[in-house]
């Protein structure tokens, strides 16, 4: 009886192609948070936790801007020593997105 009462909601995805049949994508997106929550217990100290939070923020910002976090971090770490400190915002993911797309494009 429960399923029959909810039948229109259960079959809604058949009428609208943009609706997913399940919430697996959302659960996969939250998996990193759930795993991280356990790992945060082992940050070592408050300072370690703050550093971990900063790294997670940087990686999340790169992902939100469509930049591969590994390529972005590699670029920043190899170029930051020779870069003027007053122009550090040049390394923000949204400022490097087009450059990194060219650099990390597959070679033909």
Residue pairs with C-beta under 8 A, 6 or more apart in sequence:
3 10
12 19
13 19
13 20
13 21
36 56
39 52
40 49
40 52
43 49
43 51
43 52
58 69
58 73
59 69
59 73
61 92
61 93
62 68
62 69
62 72
62 73
62 93
63 69
64 93
65 93
65 94
65 97
66 97
67 93
67 94
67 96
67 97
67 100
68 100
68 104
71 100
71 103
71 104
72 93
72 96
72 100
75 91
75 96
75 99
75 100
75 103
76 91
76 96
79 91
80 88
80 91
83 90
83 91
89 95
90 96
